[in-house]
Amino acid sequence: MLVVGNLVKEFGGLRAVDGVSFTIRPHTVTGLIGPNGAGKTTLFNTIAGVHRPTSGSISFLGQQIGGLPPHRIFHSGLVRTFQIPRPFAGMTVLENTMLVPVAQAGERFWNNWIARGQVRAQEQAGRARAREVLDFVGLERLSGEYAKNLSAGQQKLLELARVLMAQPRMILLDEPGAGVNPTLLVTIMDKLRELNARGVTFLIIEHNMDLIMTLCNPVLVMAQGRLLLEGPPELVRNDPRVLEAYLGGALA
């Protein structure tokens, strides 16, 4: 589904991603771990189009996407979330979710006069779809709440709901467990498993080793901009190179 070949991203004299290559198979949940500064987020940003690669290739569903702008990559079915969610704070949960579908007739102001029926039908369909997605992630009861009033975990679920409105083929998740209480973390993990069972592919950056070792197979390990190891979680957990590079000798 996703093929990254000898990818390099430099910032001036700093090589943040240094010749990384890997393949993501369809319907898998792949983990990406490594110490702070290993290049994980830069890798994500380069895949998602935030950064242009210095060299190397990125292919999604057989199409080269390296260097394409983020909105083109988004429309291809590859979407991402962020470590710190960015909802529109002054809008409700439902409104945040309804914003996602693209090319809505109502985006052209004149259609609100000359194509009212089409605008109304699309809005009704979008509202129904948004409520369905919010129900799936467990936020339907909060649909009328302002996004700024949600907890950190609830904002992560809202971020997931907004991504699902795009009906993605693959999702890049940036630390879905960061700042989330244990109860909501279990909920998030359950939703990811269910989505994966429905055919959604995931690549996940995460520092929570319980989440990675429970949910992901395979696991990619980065250190100093390079891919150090790729394999099943039990191999990664016990590899001395990972223990040394990631936690200085103790992977809990």
Backbone as CSV, one residue per row, in Angstrom:
resi,resn,N_x,N_y,N_z,CA_x,CA_y,CA_z,C_x,C_y,C_z
1,MET,0.820,-1.209,0.000,0.000,0.000,0.000,0.852,1.255,0.000
2,LEU,1.851,1.283,0.892,2.773,2.417,0.967,4.191,1.895,0.841
3,VAL,4.956,2.456,-0.101,6.344,2.047,-0.296,7.228,3.282,-0.204
4,VAL,8.124,3.283,0.768,9.083,4.375,0.956,10.454,3.852,0.569
5,GLY,11.103,4.533,-0.375,12.378,4.054,-0.887,13.515,5.038,-0.705
6,ASN,14.477,4.680,0.133,15.711,5.457,0.336,15.400,6.942,0.553
7,LEU,14.430,7.213,1.421,13.941,8.577,1.631,14.929,9.401,2.459
8,VAL,15.198,10.593,1.984,16.092,11.522,2.676,15.380,12.861,2.802
9,LYS,15.439,13.446,4.007,14.959,14.806,4.216,16.003,15.570,5.012
10,GLU,16.502,16.647,4.387,17.522,17.472,5.019,16.975,18.861,5.306
11,PHE,17.438,19.432,6.408,17.168,20.829,6.749,18.523,21.513,6.883
12,GLY,18.940,22.210,5.823,20.273,22.775,5.843,21.295,21.650,5.923
13,GLY,22.119,21.673,6.939,23.127,20.630,7.101,22.656,19.447,7.924
14,LEU,21.399,19.484,8.400,20.890,18.400,9.235,20.111,17.411,8.394
15,ARG,20.495,16.154,8.463,19.775,15.091,7.761,18.852,14.415,8.769
16,ALA,17.576,14.845,8.777,16.619,14.352,9.766,16.108,12.956,9.428
17,VAL,15.981,12.664,8.134,15.625,11.326,7.668,16.724,10.901,6.704
18,ASP,17.340,9.754,6.985,18.594,9.401,6.318,18.483,8.039,5.619
19,GLY,17.950,8.046,4.400,17.921,6.824,3.596,16.984,5.757,4.127
20,VAL,15.770,6.140,4.533,14.811,5.202,5.124,14.001,4.507,4.027
21,SER,13.888,3.190,4.140,13.093,2.391,3.208,12.236,1.398,3.987
22,PHE,10.975,1.292,3.607,10.096,0.265,4.181,8.836,0.163,3.329
23,THR,8.096,-0.905,3.561,6.844,-1.159,2.850,5.743,-1.438,3.860
24,ILE,4.578,-0.832,3.663,3.409,-1.080,4.502,2.413,-1.903,3.687
25,ARG,2.081,-3.079,4.186,1.109,-3.931,3.495,-0.314,-3.505,3.844
26,PRO,-1.267,-3.733,2.950,-2.665,-3.393,3.234,-3.189,-4.125,4.457
27,HIS,-4.099,-3.467,5.176,-4.834,-4.047,6.307,-3.945,-4.373,7.507
28,THR,-2.793,-3.717,7.611,-1.914,-3.929,8.761,-1.935,-2.711,9.674
29,VAL,-1.452,-2.911,10.892,-1.222,-1.816,11.836,0.265,-1.834,12.153
30,THR,0.976,-0.866,11.619,2.425,-0.805,11.777,2.776,0.265,12.798
31,GLY,3.652,-0.076,13.726,4.116,0.881,14.724,5.439,1.497,14.308
32,LEU,5.651,2.748,14.687,6.907,3.451,14.429,7.400,4.039,15.739
33,ILE,8.516,3.524,16.241,9.037,3.979,17.523,10.476,4.462,17.362
34,GLY,10.961,5.097,18.415,12.326,5.599,18.434,12.441,6.710,19.452
35,PRO,13.656,7.032,19.869,13.844,8.104,20.853,13.476,9.448,20.262
36,ASN,13.291,10.436,21.134,13.043,11.799,20.666,14.187,12.243,19.765
37,GLY,13.830,12.868,18.643,14.841,13.306,17.700,15.269,12.255,16.699
38,ALA,14.583,11.102,16.709,14.968,10.022,15.794,14.556,10.300,14.355
39,GLY,13.612,11.241,14.153,13.167,11.561,12.802,11.782,11.055,12.465
40,LYS,11.061,10.560,13.456,9.747,9.951,13.210,8.743,10.967,12.659
41,THR,8.634,12.112,13.325,7.656,13.105,12.887,8.047,13.718,11.555
42,THR,9.333,13.913,11.329,9.771,14.410,10.026,9.421,13.412,8.926
43,LEU,9.579,12.138,9.214,9.189,11.098,8.258,7.700,11.195,7.954
44,PHE,6.872,11.299,8.998,5.431,11.452,8.815,5.120,12.671,7.952
45,ASN,5.719,13.796,8.306,5.436,15.042,7.591,5.858,14.967,6.126
46,THR,6.911,14.242,5.852,7.369,14.102,4.472,6.435,13.193,3.681
47,ILE,5.977,12.121,4.301,5.013,11.242,3.638,3.717,11.996,3.361
48,ALA,3.271,12.809,4.343,1.980,13.497,4.237,2.043,14.758,3.380
49,GLY,3.234,15.156,2.922,3.335,16.298,2.027,3.650,17.618,2.694
50,VAL,3.819,17.630,4.019,4.184,18.874,4.709,5.592,19.298,4.294
51,HIS,6.502,18.327,4.174,7.861,18.587,3.693,8.058,17.901,2.348
52,ARG,8.834,18.549,1.488,9.246,17.896,0.243,10.471,17.040,0.516
53,PRO,10.505,15.811,0.006,11.696,14.993,0.215,12.918,15.610,-0.461
54,THR,14.074,15.476,0.171,15.316,15.885,-0.468,15.665,14.918,-1.589
55,SER,15.447,13.640,-1.335,15.620,12.610,-2.357,14.865,11.360,-1.911
56,GLY,14.798,10.384,-2.805,14.073,9.157,-2.503,12.661,9.197,-3.059
57,SER,11.903,8.139,-2.793,10.565,7.996,-3.379,9.546,7.585,-2.332
58,ILE,8.295,8.001,-2.568,7.155,7.611,-1.738,6.027,7.230,-2.694
59,SER,5.553,6.005,-2.592,4.494,5.522,-3.468,3.324,5.050,-2.624
60,PHE,2.117,5.506,-2.993,0.900,5.093,-2.298,-0.074,4.524,-3.325
61,LEU,-0.474,3.280,-3.121,-1.374,2.588,-4.044,-0.845,2.639,-5.481
62,GLY,0.471,2.514,-5.607,1.088,2.455,-6.918,1.363,3.797,-7.568
63,GLN,1.006,4.899,-6.899,1.207,6.236,-7.455,2.269,6.980,-6.648
64,GLN,3.167,7.656,-7.346,4.191,8.443,-6.670,3.559,9.688,-6.044
65,ILE,3.755,9.853,-4.739,3.180,11.010,-4.044,4.255,11.893,-3.416
66,GLY,5.514,11.490,-3.495,6.593,12.284,-2.908,6.643,13.672,-3.514
67,GLY,6.533,14.693,-2.682,6.580,16.063,-3.156,5.234,16.663,-3.499
68,LEU,4.167,15.851,-3.504,2.841,16.406,-3.751,2.394,17.236,-2.549
69,PRO,1.550,18.256,-2.759,1.048,19.045,-1.628,0.112,18.200,-0.761
70,PRO,-0.049,18.579,0.517,-0.856,17.775,1.439,-2.274,17.499,0.956
71,HIS,-2.931,18.495,0.319,-4.316,18.254,-0.069,-4.425,17.201,-1.166
72,ARG,-3.412,17.096,-2.037,-3.428,16.063,-3.073,-3.263,14.680,-2.439
73,ILE,-2.390,14.590,-1.464,-2.177,13.313,-0.777,-3.416,12.937,0.020
74,PHE,-4.033,13.915,0.659,-5.282,13.692,1.401,-6.354,13.117,0.480
75,HIS,-6.498,13.684,-0.706,-7.521,13.219,-1.643,-7.221,11.829,-2.194
76,SER,-5.964,11.401,-2.104,-5.610,10.069,-2.591,-6.059,8.966,-1.637
77,GLY,-6.443,9.353,-0.406,-6.881,8.374,0.584,-5.893,8.127,1.701
78,LEU,-4.799,8.906,1.726,-3.801,8.809,2.794,-3.920,10.059,3.655
79,VAL,-4.332,9.901,4.917,-4.564,11.053,5.789,-3.792,10.868,7.085
80,ARG,-3.650,11.963,7.834,-2.887,11.894,9.075,-3.591,12.652,10.194
81,THR,-3.255,12.278,11.418,-3.657,13.044,12.587,-2.398,13.669,13.182
82,PHE,-2.602,14.502,14.208,-1.479,15.197,14.828,-1.406,14.852,16.307
83,GLN,-0.183,14.916,16.841,0.026,14.639,18.255,-0.826,15.563,19.117
84,ILE,-0.893,16.838,18.739,-1.757,17.805,19.425,-2.931,18.088,18.502
85,PRO,-4.134,17.636,18.852,-5.289,17.846,17.970,-5.545,19.324,17.725
86,ARG,-6.084,19.636,16.545,-6.334,21.018,16.173,-7.796,21.211,15.754
87,PRO,-8.736,20.971,16.656,-10.131,21.243,16.288,-10.387,22.743,16.260
88,PHE,-11.486,23.136,15.629,-11.916,24.530,15.680,-12.619,24.732,17.020
89,ALA,-11.926,25.407,17.937,-12.353,25.453,19.335,-13.739,26.039,19.521
90,GLY,-14.097,27.041,18.717,-15.375,27.718,18.881,-16.518,27.079,18.121
91,MET,-16.288,25.912,17.538,-17.335,25.188,16.841,-17.675,23.922,17.615
92,THR,-18.863,23.412,17.407,-19.272,22.211,18.126,-18.571,20.984,17.548
93,VAL,-18.671,19.904,18.287,-18.112,18.630,17.831,-18.723,18.225,16.494
94,LEU,-20.043,18.373,16.376,-20.716,18.017,15.129,-20.251,18.912,13.979
95,GLU,-20.144,20.212,14.234,-19.719,21.140,13.183,-18.293,20.843,12.729
96,ASN,-17.405,20.525,13.682,-16.034,20.164,13.333,-16.008,18.963,12.401
97,THR,-16.875,18.008,12.669,-16.888,16.777,11.879,-17.490,17.010,10.500
98,MET,-18.517,17.861,10.432,-19.191,18.116,9.162,-18.338,18.934,8.192
99,LEU,-17.288,19.586,8.688,-16.449,20.416,7.825,-15.615,19.618,6.825
100,VAL,-15.394,18.346,7.103,-14.383,17.583,6.374,-14.726,17.294,4.916
101,PRO,-15.929,16.815,4.584,-16.192,16.438,3.184,-15.867,17.570,2.218
102,VAL,-15.223,17.219,1.117,-14.756,18.223,0.164,-15.772,18.446,-0.951
103,ALA,-15.586,19.559,-1.651,-16.385,19.897,-2.836,-17.883,19.911,-2.540
104,GLN,-18.254,20.466,-1.373,-19.671,20.610,-1.067,-20.228,21.813,-1.820
105,ALA,-21.439,21.656,-2.336,-22.039,22.716,-3.154,-22.139,24.033,-2.391
106,GLY,-22.402,23.962,-1.097,-22.572,25.165,-0.304,-21.308,25.981,-0.130
107,GLU,-20.149,25.424,-0.511,-18.905,26.178,-0.422,-18.885,27.323,-1.433
108,ARG,-19.672,27.204,-2.485,-19.817,28.304,-3.454,-21.074,29.069,-3.077
109,PHE,-20.903,30.304,-2.624,-21.991,31.025,-1.970,-23.221,31.165,-2.857
110,TRP,-23.014,31.264,-4.177,-24.173,31.460,-5.044,-25.099,30.245,-5.092
111,ASN,-24.539,29.068,-4.768,-25.386,27.870,-4.767,-26.450,27.918,-3.677
112,ASN,-26.222,28.747,-2.665,-27.222,28.875,-1.602,-28.466,29.613,-2.085
113,TRP,-28.376,30.204,-3.276,-29.560,30.823,-3.899,-30.064,30.021,-5.095
114,ILE,-29.123,29.552,-5.938,-29.560,28.932,-7.196,-29.614,27.405,-7.124
115,ALA,-29.060,26.804,-6.071,-29.079,25.334,-5.947,-29.377,24.940,-4.508
116,ARG,-30.405,25.555,-3.950,-30.708,25.321,-2.528,-30.989,23.853,-2.235
117,GLY,-31.690,23.208,-3.144,-32.021,21.803,-2.917,-30.790,20.930,-2.812
118,GLN,-29.828,21.167,-3.696,-28.588,20.396,-3.662,-27.799,20.666,-2.388
119,VAL,-27.718,21.947,-2.015,-26.998,22.308,-0.786,-27.649,21.652,0.420
120,ARG,-28.978,21.722,0.487,-29.700,21.149,1.612,-29.510,19.633,1.681
121,ALA,-29.584,18.974,0.537,-29.431,17.515,0.505,-28.034,17.099,0.947
122,GLN,-27.008,17.815,0.478,-25.644,17.490,0.871,-25.419,17.729,2.358
123,GLU,-25.986,18.808,2.874,-25.820,19.099,4.299,-26.506,18.048,5.153
124,GLN,-27.686,17.612,4.740,-28.386,16.570,5.486,-27.611,15.260,5.459
125,ALA,-27.069,14.922,4.294,-26.277,13.698,4.185,-25.009,13.801,5.023
126,GLY,-24.350,14.980,5.000,-23.151,15.183,5.796,-23.427,15.115,7.283
127,ARG,-24.557,15.671,7.694,-24.928,15.638,9.114,-25.188,14.195,9.567
128,ALA,-25.888,13.431,8.728,-26.177,12.035,9.065,-24.891,11.220,9.152
129,ARG,-23.986,11.434,8.197,-22.704,10.723,8.203,-21.883,11.121,9.425
130,ALA,-21.870,12.411,9.770,-21.106,12.880,10.924,-21.632,12.259,12.213
131,ARG,-22.941,12.186,12.352,-23.519,11.579,13.562,-23.182,10.088,13.630
132,GLU,-23.156,9.435,12.493,-22.783,8.016,12.456,-21.338,7.821,12.905
133,VAL,-20.447,8.685,12.416,-19.031,8.594,12.781,-18.835,8.938,14.250
134,LEU,-19.515,9.979,14.732,-19.387,10.353,16.141,-19.920,9.260,17.051
135,ASP,-20.961,8.594,16.630,-21.483,7.469,17.410,-20.445,6.353,17.468
136,PHE,-19.769,6.117,16.359,-18.748,5.066,16.318,-17.619,5.347,17.306
137,VAL,-17.160,6.606,17.371,-16.037,6.929,18.263,-16.498,7.247,19.679
138,GLY,-17.794,7.249,19.920,-18.314,7.464,21.271,-18.514,8.911,21.653
139,LEU,-18.635,9.800,20.665,-18.795,11.227,20.958,-20.165,11.770,20.571
140,GLU,-21.094,10.936,20.143,-22.377,11.433,19.660,-23.101,12.236,20.736
141,ARG,-22.988,11.809,21.987,-23.675,12.518,23.082,-23.090,13.903,23.311
142,LEU,-21.886,14.140,22.789,-21.232,15.439,22.940,-21.269,16.235,21.633
143,SER,-22.119,15.865,20.710,-22.125,16.492,19.385,-22.393,17.993,19.442
144,GLY,-23.147,18.449,20.460,-23.451,19.871,20.581,-22.483,20.630,21.451
145,GLU,-21.461,19.947,21.998,-20.478,20.585,22.883,-19.407,21.294,22.056
146,TYR,-18.937,22.439,22.559,-17.841,23.112,21.879,-16.564,22.269,21.995
147,ALA,-15.790,22.218,20.920,-14.588,21.383,20.890,-13.590,21.787,21.978
148,LYS,-13.559,23.077,22.323,-12.596,23.551,23.324,-12.877,22.974,24.704
149,ASN,-14.082,22.455,24.925,-14.436,21.925,26.233,-14.150,20.436,26.381
150,LEU,-13.651,19.798,25.331,-13.367,18.369,25.390,-12.056,18.111,26.126
151,SER,-11.970,16.936,26.739,-10.709,16.520,27.349,-9.713,16.166,26.258
152,ALA,-8.453,15.951,26.653,-7.421,15.598,25.673,-7.782,14.314,24.932
153,GLY,-8.277,13.322,25.674,-8.657,12.065,25.050,-9.838,12.220,24.112
154,GLN,-10.804,13.030,24.512,-11.964,13.270,23.653,-11.573,14.020,22.392
155,GLN,-10.591,14.922,22.506,-10.120,15.618,21.312,-9.412,14.660,20.359
156,LYS,-8.716,13.654,20.911,-8.111,12.632,20.053,-9.200,11.852,19.317
157,LEU,-10.291,11.554,20.000,-11.398,10.846,19.351,-12.056,11.721,18.291
158,LEU,-12.170,13.025,18.560,-12.717,13.941,17.555,-11.799,13.993,16.335
159,GLU,-10.488,14.015,16.568,-9.528,13.993,15.464,-9.726,12.737,14.612
160,LEU,-9.928,11.611,15.279,-10.175,10.359,14.563,-11.479,10.439,13.782
161,ALA,-12.513,11.019,14.388,-13.802,11.156,13.700,-13.659,12.007,12.447
162,ARG,-12.930,13.101,12.534,-12.755,13.975,11.369,-12.002,13.252,10.253
163,VAL,-11.002,12.460,10.630,-10.273,11.677,9.636,-11.208,10.675,8.955
164,LEU,-12.071,10.035,9.742,-12.960,9.019,9.183,-13.974,9.618,8.213
165,MET,-14.308,10.892,8.380,-15.225,11.537,7.450,-14.634,11.584,6.038
166,ALA,-13.318,11.475,5.925,-12.662,11.480,4.618,-12.635,10.096,3.988
167,GLN,-13.128,9.086,4.704,-13.152,7.702,4.233,-11.778,7.273,3.699
168,PRO,-10.749,7.319,4.572,-9.377,7.053,4.127,-9.106,5.574,3.894
169,ARG,-8.106,5.308,3.071,-7.600,3.953,2.897,-6.508,3.669,3.933
170,MET,-5.753,4.715,4.278,-4.662,4.556,5.241,-4.584,5.801,6.107
171,ILE,-4.291,5.593,7.407,-4.208,6.697,8.362,-2.832,6.695,9.023
172,LEU,-2.181,7.854,9.037,-0.963,8.064,9.799,-1.364,8.676,11.136
173,LEU,-1.164,7.947,12.220,-1.558,8.410,13.555,-0.326,8.861,14.328
174,ASP,-0.337,10.115,14.758,0.789,10.675,15.496,0.460,10.696,16.988
175,GLU,0.998,9.728,17.720,0.847,9.594,19.171,-0.612,9.671,19.626
176,PRO,-1.434,8.719,19.233,-2.833,8.728,19.661,-3.010,8.558,21.167
177,GLY,-1.988,8.017,21.853,-2.109,7.808,23.288,-1.572,8.929,24.147
178,ALA,-0.961,9.950,23.541,-0.330,11.021,24.319,-1.365,11.847,25.070
179,GLY,-1.204,11.973,26.380,-2.084,12.799,27.193,-3.468,12.234,27.411
180,VAL,-3.644,10.947,27.114,-4.968,10.326,27.208,-5.043,9.467,28.464
181,ASN,-6.152,9.580,29.213,-6.276,8.763,30.417,-6.475,7.295,30.031
182,PRO,-6.148,6.359,30.950,-6.160,4.937,30.600,-7.493,4.427,30.065
183,THR,-8.599,4.941,30.592,-9.909,4.468,30.130,-10.148,4.838,28.676
184,LEU,-9.883,6.104,28.323,-10.069,6.530,26.934,-9.037,5.900,26.008
185,LEU,-7.855,5.591,26.524,-6.844,4.934,25.704,-7.332,3.554,25.271
186,VAL,-7.964,2.837,26.176,-8.540,1.534,25.825,-9.595,1.699,24.738
187,THR,-10.422,2.746,24.870,-11.446,3.015,23.856,-10.813,3.286,22.502
188,ILE,-9.767,4.123,22.483,-9.090,4.443,21.226,-8.510,3.180,20.594
189,MET,-7.874,2.340,21.394,-7.287,1.107,20.872,-8.366,0.189,20.305
190,ASP,-9.494,0.105,20.983,-10.600,-0.725,20.482,-11.108,-0.211,19.141
191,LYS,-11.221,1.110,19.011,-11.700,1.692,17.747,-10.705,1.437,16.619
192,LEU,-9.415,1.525,16.927,-8.406,1.271,15.898,-8.461,-0.185,15.434
193,ARG,-8.648,-1.100,16.368,-8.782,-2.511,15.984,-9.995,-2.721,15.088
194,GLU,-11.110,-2.101,15.448,-12.326,-2.270,14.661,-12.158,-1.680,13.267
195,LEU,-11.539,-0.510,13.174,-11.311,0.101,11.869,-10.371,-0.747,11.021
196,ASN,-9.351,-1.309,11.662,-8.436,-2.177,10.939,-9.157,-3.423,10.423
197,ALA,-10.078,-3.962,11.218,-10.859,-5.119,10.779,-11.749,-4.764,9.590
198,ARG,-12.102,-3.487,9.464,-12.910,-3.027,8.323,-12.061,-2.728,7.095
199,GLY,-10.732,-2.842,7.227,-9.869,-2.674,6.071,-9.006,-1.435,6.063
200,VAL,-9.044,-0.619,7.127,-8.208,0.583,7.180,-6.801,0.194,7.632
201,THR,-5.801,0.702,6.934,-4.398,0.450,7.248,-3.860,1.601,8.100
202,PHE,-2.981,1.277,9.065,-2.455,2.291,9.972,-0.934,2.256,10.029
203,LEU,-0.338,3.448,10.159,1.047,3.606,10.574,1.019,4.543,11.770
204,ILE,1.530,4.073,12.915,1.338,4.773,14.185,2.677,5.123,14.824
205,ILE,2.887,6.424,15.098,3.968,6.857,15.984,3.432,6.826,17.408
206,GLU,4.181,6.220,18.310,3.696,6.154,19.693,4.849,5.847,20.632
207,HIS,4.820,6.498,21.814,5.801,6.208,22.861,5.253,5.234,23.899
208,ASN,3.958,4.979,23.868,3.355,4.027,24.802,3.635,2.613,24.306
209,MET,4.568,1.938,24.964,4.994,0.628,24.497,3.904,-0.435,24.633
210,ASP,3.031,-0.284,25.618,1.924,-1.240,25.746,1.032,-1.166,24.512
211,LEU,0.746,0.054,24.046,-0.081,0.220,22.850,0.622,-0.380,21.635
212,ILE,1.887,-0.065,21.473,2.627,-0.558,20.310,2.703,-2.079,20.323
213,MET,3.080,-2.661,21.438,3.292,-4.103,21.499,1.987,-4.887,21.431
214,THR,0.887,-4.251,21.829,-0.410,-4.919,21.793,-1.077,-4.797,20.433
215,LEU,-0.917,-3.648,19.798,-1.714,-3.314,18.623,-0.970,-3.508,17.306
216,CYS,0.357,-3.369,17.313,1.093,-3.232,16.054,1.904,-4.475,15.693
217,ASN,1.903,-4.774,14.418,2.735,-5.827,13.857,2.765,-5.635,12.339
218,PRO,3.902,-5.196,11.817,5.231,-5.100,12.413,5.455,-3.781,13.137
219,VAL,6.671,-3.670,13.704,7.112,-2.442,14.358,8.396,-1.974,13.669
220,LEU,8.436,-0.684,13.318,9.632,-0.058,12.758,10.323,0.735,13.859
221,VAL,11.640,0.653,13.906,12.411,1.390,14.909,13.365,2.344,14.197
222,MET,13.262,3.639,14.543,14.178,4.638,13.996,15.133,5.135,15.066
223,ALA,16.341,5.470,14.644,17.334,6.098,15.522,18.245,6.943,14.661
224,GLN,18.443,8.194,15.049,19.332,9.120,14.344,18.989,9.219,12.857
225,GLY,17.684,9.251,12.577,17.229,9.449,11.208,17.196,8.202,10.350
226,ARG,17.681,7.094,10.874,17.753,5.869,10.081,16.798,4.805,10.626
227,LEU,16.445,3.864,9.751,15.643,2.724,10.174,16.589,1.689,10.766
228,LEU,16.434,1.461,12.068,17.342,0.560,12.776,16.904,-0.890,12.653
229,LEU,15.594,-1.118,12.682,15.083,-2.489,12.730,13.624,-2.498,12.310
230,GLU,13.197,-3.594,11.700,11.793,-3.822,11.387,11.471,-5.273,11.690
231,GLY,10.366,-5.500,12.421,10.012,-6.868,12.739,8.810,-6.947,13.653
232,PRO,8.430,-8.160,14.049,7.307,-8.332,14.970,7.651,-7.777,16.343
233,PRO,6.627,-7.434,17.147,6.899,-6.777,18.431,7.799,-7.562,19.371
234,GLU,7.666,-8.898,19.379,8.498,-9.679,20.296,9.972,-9.613,19.904
235,LEU,10.257,-9.523,18.602,11.644,-9.376,18.159,12.186,-8.010,18.549
236,VAL,11.384,-6.967,18.318,11.805,-5.605,18.631,12.038,-5.441,20.124
237,ARG,11.127,-5.997,20.908,11.230,-5.848,22.368,12.559,-6.377,22.907
238,ASN,13.085,-7.420,22.281,14.254,-8.104,22.840,15.546,-7.842,22.086
239,ASP,15.492,-7.010,21.061,16.704,-6.750,20.289,17.622,-5.793,21.054
240,PRO,18.861,-6.175,21.285,19.765,-5.314,22.082,20.019,-3.952,21.442
241,ARG,19.979,-3.877,20.109,20.183,-2.580,19.452,19.051,-1.611,19.792
242,VAL,17.834,-2.155,19.876,16.685,-1.319,20.217,16.752,-0.897,21.672
243,LEU,17.084,-1.851,22.521,17.182,-1.537,23.946,18.191,-0.421,24.188
244,GLU,19.296,-0.459,23.476,20.334,0.545,23.660,19.933,1.883,23.044
245,ALA,19.404,1.854,21.828,19.093,3.088,21.121,17.866,3.783,21.668
246,TYR,16.870,2.968,22.075,15.572,3.572,22.435,15.488,3.963,23.901
247,LEU,15.909,3.083,24.777,15.777,3.376,26.207,17.050,3.121,26.990
248,GLY,18.166,3.074,26.312,19.425,2.919,27.012,19.560,1.592,27.711
249,GLY,18.833,0.578,27.213,19.051,-0.767,27.753,17.868,-1.367,28.440
250,ALA,16.698,-0.708,28.495,15.550,-1.300,29.187,14.255,-0.890,28.505
251,LEU,13.699,-1.787,27.719,12.438,-1.543,27.048,11.317,-2.117,27.879
252,ALA,10.562,-1.229,28.583,9.546,-1.704,29.520,8.300,-2.142,28.771
